[in-house]
Amino acid sequence: MRKIVDFLLSLVIVALVGVWVYRLSGLYQALPRNEMMSYAHFTVEVWLFTFFLVASGVVVMWMWAVEKNPHASTQDLAKEVKRLSLLLDRKDFQVQSLATDEQEIRRLELFLRPLRAMTTTEWATSVIEGCFVLCGARRISVFVKRMDDLVLVKSMGLPEAKVGQKLALEDLAFRMYQKQKRLFVTEIETHPEIARPNRVGYASHSFLIIPLVNYQHQAFGVINLTEKENAAVFTQGELEMVCHFLMIASYRLCCLLEEEKDI
């Protein structure tokens, strides 16, 4: 509704500008060539029109800017408070504002949680919890690069998995890690990337494989997400949300891996 009102108001302003231009044009054509008062009157009309044109342009630009991001100031404030909270290591800090969307604050807190991790295990635990909330995967495994191998750091829903075990070179997740390419499968038996019947080892027909890549396009891990809740299929929106979450979390993992090298 707000967009319709802004659009109609913009049309009214444009119409007024057009009528005023037409009026000024007629006034100019009717000016006698030997009367200074007529020219002075025309000059005043031109200045009034110029002021109206500039003011109208500023009002229109302001209206559309506010419509584009009505809650920008509130969201920016929440993000800044959370950033300061992180720097001060105040994990119990909460944003108290009636104007702040509580759902956005919870999501922001979820995204910031891996950044507070002090070890790769803590980081992986936070990432698994975040992925479960964002996409509902019940089986999750996080592998991190150690030398030339990918080693399991943390898992959920995989009782047979052991921390420290290496990912086989022929495993699909290892191939995606090498390609630095994410894999989104809704039906394993028809997916073109796999092109083969389901094998033992895949708990469900729908799963996600997402490499962990830093800003320098270097791969340093991979995460598997399978068996969505209620036997449902993962969606494109969930994939994008998880990838966004992992992109933010990867910065902290890079720092942790560098710290381990220095020890």
N, C-alpha and C positions, 0 to 999 in steps of 0.2 A: 504493500500500500504506500509506503514511504517513497519508493522509487517512482510510482505513478504520479504522486503529488509533485515531486521534484521535476519530473519530466514535463508536466503540464505548466509548472511555474516557469521553467526554462522557455517553453514555447510562448508563454505570455510576454516574457521579456524580449524575446526575439521579435515578436509581433510589434511591440511598442517601439523597438529600435527601428523597424522597417517603416512604420507610420511616421515616426519623427524624421527620418531621412527624407521621406517623400514630402513632408511638410516643409522642411528646410529647403529642399530643391525648388518647390513652388514659390516660397518666399523669396528666394534668391532671384528667380526669373522675373518676379514682379517688382524688384527694386528699381526705383527711379535713379537715374545716373547723376542727379544733381542735388540730392538731399542727404546731408551727413547724418541726420537723426535716424533715417531708415537704415543706413549702414551700421550705425551703432546698435540699433535694435537687433539687426541680424547677427552681429558679433556676439551679443549677449546670448542669443538663442544657440549659437554654435558652442559657446562655452558650457552652457547648461547641458546640452546634448552630450558633450565630451565627458562631463562629470558623471552623467547618468550611465553612459556606456562603460566607463571604468568601474563604477560602483557595481553595476549589474554583473560584469565579468567576475569581480571578486566574490560576490555573493554566490554565483553559480558554481565557481570552483570550490568554494568552501562547502556548499551543500553536497556536492558529489564526493568530496574527500571524506566528509563525515559519514556518508552512506557506505563508502567502501570499507571502512574499518571503524565501526561505532564503538568497539570495546578495546581499542588499541591501548589507550592510556592505562586502563585497568589491568590488562594482561601484561603490559610492559612493567608495571609496578610490581605485580606478583612475581615475575621472572627476576627482577632486580633484587627483591627481598630474598628469594630463594638462593640467588647467587651469593649474596652476602652471608646468608646462613651457612652455605657450604664452606665459604672461606673461613668463617669463624668456628667451623666444626660444631655448630649448634644443631644437632640432629633433631631436637625436640621443638625447634622453632616452627611456628605456624603462622600463616597469614590470616589476620583477622580483619575481614572487610565484607560488609554486606553486599557490596557491588561486585565482588569477585565470584566467578563461577566455581563452585566447589568441585565439580567434576574436572575442570581444567587444572585446579590445584592438585587434586589427587593424581592426575596423569603426569603433571610436572614432577611431583614427588617420586612417582614410579620411575620416570626417566632419569632422575638425578641419583637414585639409589646406587647404581653400579659405580658412580663417580666417587663414592665415599669408601669404596673397598680398599683394604690395606694389603690384601693378598689376592692371587689369581683365583683361589678357591672361593673367597668371599665374593669376588667379582662374578664368578660363574654362578654362584648361588643366587645373587641378585638378578642376573640375566635370566636364569631359568624361571624364577618367580614372575618376572616381568613378561616373559613370553607366554607363560601359562595364563596370565590375566588378559593379555592382548588377543590371543588366538585360541585359547582353550586346549592346547596340546597337552596330552597326558604322558607322553614319552618324549623326553628331551635329553640330548647328550651334547656336551660342549667339548670340543677337541682344540687344543692349543699347540702351536708349533714349538717343538723342542729339538734343536739341532735340525736334522733332516726329516724328522718324524712328526706325526700328529698324535698327541697323547691325550687321553681322556682326563679331564680335570674334574668334571662333575656331571652327574646324570640324574634323571628323575623317571620313575616308572620302569626302570631297567634293572631288575635285581641281579641279573647275570653279569652286568657290566662292572668292571673293576677299575678304580682310579689308577692311572698309570699305564693302562693297556694301550697299545699302538693301533692306529687305524690302518687296515690293510690297504696296500697300494691299488688293488683291484676294486676296492669299495667305491660305490657311486659317489659318496661324499668326498672321497679323496680326489676323484676326477673333477668334481665341481670346484674343489679347492685349487687345483692346478689351473683350471680355466678361469678362476675368479668369476664364476658365473652362478647365479642363484637358480635353483630348480623348484618350480611350482607344479606339483602333480595333483590333479583331481581324480584321475583314474589311471592306475599304474599299467593296466593291460592295454590301454590305447594311447598312452602318451608317446609322442614321436621321439623324444629324447631317449627313451628306454627301449621301446619297440620290442617287447618280449613279455611273456606271461609272468604273472606274479610268482615270486620265489619265496621259499621259507626264509624268514628273517625280517620281512616287512610286516609290521603289525597291522597296517591298514592300507587301503588303496589310495589314500590321499596323504601327502606329506610335503614338507618344505625342507630344503637344504640351502643354507645361506652361508657363504664364505665370510670370514671376518677380515675386512680389508681396511687399511689405514688411508689417510689422506694422500699418501705418496703412492697409492695403488700397489701396496705390498700386502700379500696375503699372509696372515699369521694364525689362522685357525678356521674352524668351520663348526656350524651348529646344525643339528638334525632335530626336526619337530614332526612327530607322527601321532597317530591315533587321537584325533580331535574328539572332544567330548560328545557323547550321544551318537557316536559313529557318524558324525556329520563331515562335510567336505570343507576344507579350508577355502577361504575366499580371497579374491584379489586385494580387497581392502585390508584384510588381516595381514597379508604378505607385505603390503606397503608400510603398514604401521610397525610391524616387527623389524623391517629393514631400517626404518627411521630410528627406532629404538636402539638397534645394534650399532648404527652409525655413530650415535652419541656415546654409547657405552664403550666403543672401540678406542676412543681417545685415552681413557683411563687404563685399558689393558695394555696399550702401547707403553705407557709410563711404567706399569708394573713389570713388564718384560725387560725394559731397559734397566730397571733397578735390580732385577735378578742377575743381569749380566755383570753388574758392577760389584756384586757380592763375592 
